[in-house]
């Protein structure tokens, strides 16, 4: 029975994370871009979707980790993990508020999304080595 519960919980988490990713892709409409800021808009939207894929994969790994994460990370990594959840989402939601410098804003948050992806991949690798 325990094995069935584990499989069921993994299927439910995978389904939930897949739904989050699909909803984000539908609401973001990555192929609908502004003609004036074509490149920066593509870069922002696709970097956000790539970030979301890495973040969901990372947190899926953490959900089913056998050891506790406090054994492998410190407080600073916790703070950066929490920030990595909120900063890209706030950035993608506030992009329409910027009218004049939106291309600069798009490039800035593309860089932030890429940095957070690198941080999450580094943390994944670090946690995986400690186990």
NUMAR-554567 format. One record per residue (C-alpha): residue number from 1; residue in three letters; y, x, z. Coordinates in pm, 1 decimal, decimal comma. Example, Ala and Ser with C-alpha at 12.3 -4.5 7.8 and 13.67 -1.06 7.14 Angstrom:
BEGIN
[1; 'ALA'; [-450,0; 1230,0; 780,0]]
[2; 'SER'; [-106,0; 1367,0; 714,0]]
% end
This chain:
BEGIN
[1; 'UNK'; [0,0; 0,0; 0,0]]
[2; 'UNK'; [232,8; 287,2; 75,0]]
[3; 'UNK'; [189,2; 424,9; -277,9]]
[4; 'UNK'; [273,3; 83,8; -426,2]]
[5; 'UNK'; [591,1; 66,0; -216,9]]
[6; 'UNK'; [703,2; 406,9; -336,2]]
[7; 'UNK'; [643,5; 321,2; -700,0]]
[8; 'UNK'; [820,6; -12,4; -662,3]]
[9; 'UNK'; [1121,0; 145,2; -490,1]]
[10; 'UNK'; [1148,0; 410,5; -762,8]]
[11; 'UNK'; [1133,0; 146,3; -1033,9]]
[12; 'UNK'; [1403,7; -55,5; -858,2]]
[13; 'UNK'; [1630,3; 247,5; -816,5]]
[14; 'UNK'; [1579,6; 352,5; -1179,2]]
[15; 'UNK'; [1655,1; -3,2; -1292,0]]
[16; 'UNK'; [1967,7; -20,4; -1077,0]]
[17; 'UNK'; [2098,1; 316,5; -1194,3]]
[18; 'UNK'; [2023,6; 227,6; -1556,3]]
[19; 'UNK'; [2216,8; -95,8; -1519,2]]
[20; 'UNK'; [2513,5; 92,4; -1370,3]]
[21; 'UNK'; [2512,3; 335,0; -1662,7]]
[22; 'UNK'; [2481,0; 60,0; -1924,0]]
[23; 'UNK'; [2759,6; -146,0; -1766,4]]
[24; 'UNK'; [2985,7; 158,8; -1757,1]]
[25; 'UNK'; [2910,8; 231,6; -2123,1]]
[26; 'UNK'; [2981,9; -128,6; -2223,2]]
[27; 'UNK'; [3306,6; -154,4; -2026,7]]
[28; 'UNK'; [3423,6; 188,7; -2139,3]]
[29; 'UNK'; [3360,6; 122,8; -2509,4]]
[30; 'UNK'; [3329,2; 491,0; -2603,1]]
[31; 'UNK'; [3362,9; 435,0; -2978,3]]
[32; 'UNK'; [3682,7; 230,4; -2951,2]]
[33; 'UNK'; [3964,7; 483,1; -2937,8]]
[34; 'UNK'; [4335,6; 507,3; -2990,9]]
[35; 'UNK'; [4435,2; 641,0; -3333,3]]
[36; 'UNK'; [4708,5; 867,1; -3191,2]]
[37; 'UNK'; [4493,1; 1023,7; -2918,6]]
[38; 'UNK'; [4153,6; 1023,3; -3086,2]]
[39; 'UNK'; [4015,2; 1358,3; -2966,5]]
[40; 'UNK'; [4136,1; 1337,0; -2608,6]]
[41; 'UNK'; [4005,5; 981,8; -2573,0]]
[42; 'UNK'; [3664,0; 1076,4; -2710,6]]
[43; 'UNK'; [3648,5; 1375,1; -2480,2]]
[44; 'UNK'; [3743,1; 1173,4; -2172,0]]
[45; 'UNK'; [3504,2; 887,5; -2237,7]]
[46; 'UNK'; [3205,1; 1101,4; -2328,2]]
[47; 'UNK'; [3266,6; 1347,1; -2044,3]]
[48; 'UNK'; [3278,9; 1050,9; -1804,6]]
[49; 'UNK'; [2950,7; 913,5; -1937,7]]
[50; 'UNK'; [2792,3; 1259,4; -1912,8]]
[51; 'UNK'; [2926,6; 1291,3; -1556,2]]
[52; 'UNK'; [2781,2; 951,0; -1470,7]]
[53; 'UNK'; [2441,9; 1049,9; -1608,7]]
[54; 'UNK'; [2439,4; 1373,1; -1405,3]]
[55; 'UNK'; [2564,3; 1199,4; -1089,7]]
[56; 'UNK'; [2308,3; 919,6; -1110,3]]
[57; 'UNK'; [2029,5; 1171,1; -1173,3]]
[58; 'UNK'; [2145,8; 1380,6; -878,1]]
[59; 'UNK'; [2157,5; 1085,9; -641,3]]
[60; 'UNK'; [1819,6; 961,9; -766,7]]
[61; 'UNK'; [1682,6; 1302,2; -671,1]]
[62; 'UNK'; [1846,4; 1277,9; -328,2]]
[63; 'UNK'; [1707,8; 930,9; -260,1]]
[64; 'UNK'; [1349,5; 1048,3; -295,2]]
[65; 'UNK'; [1391,4; 1391,4; -136,8]]
[66; 'UNK'; [1119,5; 1460,0; 118,2]]
[67; 'UNK'; [1335,2; 1684,1; 338,5]]
[68; 'UNK'; [1668,7; 1586,9; 480,6]]
[69; 'UNK'; [1968,9; 1706,9; 286,6]]
[70; 'UNK'; [2141,6; 1832,0; 601,9]]
[71; 'UNK'; [1890,3; 2116,3; 610,5]]
[72; 'UNK'; [2009,6; 2253,9; 276,4]]
[73; 'UNK'; [2385,4; 2188,8; 256,4]]
[74; 'UNK'; [2692,9; 2229,4; 472,0]]
[75; 'UNK'; [2988,7; 2003,6; 553,1]]
[76; 'UNK'; [3205,2; 2132,7; 269,7]]
[77; 'UNK'; [2940,7; 2032,4; 15,5]]
[78; 'UNK'; [2930,8; 1683,6; 169,4]]
[79; 'UNK'; [3306,7; 1651,0; 125,3]]
[80; 'UNK'; [3283,5; 1764,2; -237,1]]
[81; 'UNK'; [2993,9; 1523,8; -298,7]]
[82; 'UNK'; [3200,0; 1231,7; -168,4]]
[83; 'UNK'; [3498,6; 1341,1; -378,2]]
[84; 'UNK'; [3271,3; 1373,7; -680,7]]
[85; 'UNK'; [3188,0; 1006,5; -645,1]]
[86; 'UNK'; [3545,2; 882,9; -633,4]]
[87; 'UNK'; [3768,4; 1116,5; -835,5]]
[88; 'UNK'; [3619,5; 1059,5; -1185,8]]
[89; 'UNK'; [3599,9; 684,5; -1129,7]]
[90; 'UNK'; [3962,0; 666,4; -1018,0]]
[91; 'UNK'; [4058,8; 884,5; -1313,8]]
[92; 'UNK'; [3891,7; 658,8; -1567,4]]
[93; 'UNK'; [4040,4; 346,3; -1408,8]]
[94; 'UNK'; [4398,6; 478,7; -1396,4]]
[95; 'UNK'; [4413,3; 614,5; -1751,2]]
[96; 'UNK'; [4591,4; 307,7; -1889,3]]
[97; 'UNK'; [4878,2; 350,5; -1642,9]]
[98; 'UNK'; [4989,7; 667,7; -1821,0]]
[99; 'UNK'; [5182,5; 594,9; -2139,7]]
[100; 'UNK'; [5378,0; 911,6; -2219,3]]
[101; 'UNK'; [5138,6; 1191,2; -2130,0]]
[102; 'UNK'; [4805,4; 1020,4; -2180,1]]
[103; 'UNK'; [4660,8; 1297,9; -2398,8]]
[104; 'UNK'; [4735,2; 1553,0; -2125,5]]
[105; 'UNK'; [4591,7; 1314,3; -1867,3]]
[106; 'UNK'; [4275,9; 1270,5; -2076,5]]
[107; 'UNK'; [4226,8; 1645,5; -2112,3]]
[108; 'UNK'; [4294,5; 1699,7; -1740,4]]
[109; 'UNK'; [4031,8; 1448,4; -1632,5]]
[110; 'UNK'; [3788,0; 1577,0; -1893,4]]
[111; 'UNK'; [3814,9; 1913,9; -1719,0]]
[112; 'UNK'; [3767,6; 1752,5; -1378,9]]
[113; 'UNK'; [3460,1; 1564,0; -1502,5]]
[114; 'UNK'; [3312,0; 1887,2; -1638,0]]
[115; 'UNK'; [3383,0; 2075,1; -1314,2]]
[116; 'UNK'; [3218,8; 1801,4; -1108,5]]
[117; 'UNK'; [2914,7; 1803,0; -1337,7]]
[118; 'UNK'; [2880,9; 2178,9; -1289,1]]
[119; 'UNK'; [2915,3; 2135,5; -911,1]]
[120; 'UNK'; [2647,4; 1864,1; -899,1]]
[121; 'UNK'; [2410,6; 2070,0; -1114,3]]
[122; 'UNK'; [2471,9; 2373,7; -891,2]]
[123; 'UNK'; [2405,0; 2164,5; -580,2]]
[124; 'UNK'; [2090,7; 2019,1; -736,7]]
[125; 'UNK'; [1966,6; 2368,8; -813,2]]
[126; 'UNK'; [2054,4; 2489,9; -462,8]]
[127; 'UNK'; [1875,0; 2198,1; -293,9]]
[128; 'UNK'; [1575,1; 2235,0; -523,1]]
[129; 'UNK'; [1541,5; 2604,6; -434,2]]
[130; 'UNK'; [1557,9; 2535,3; -60,1]]
[131; 'UNK'; [1266,3; 2295,3; -71,0]]
% end
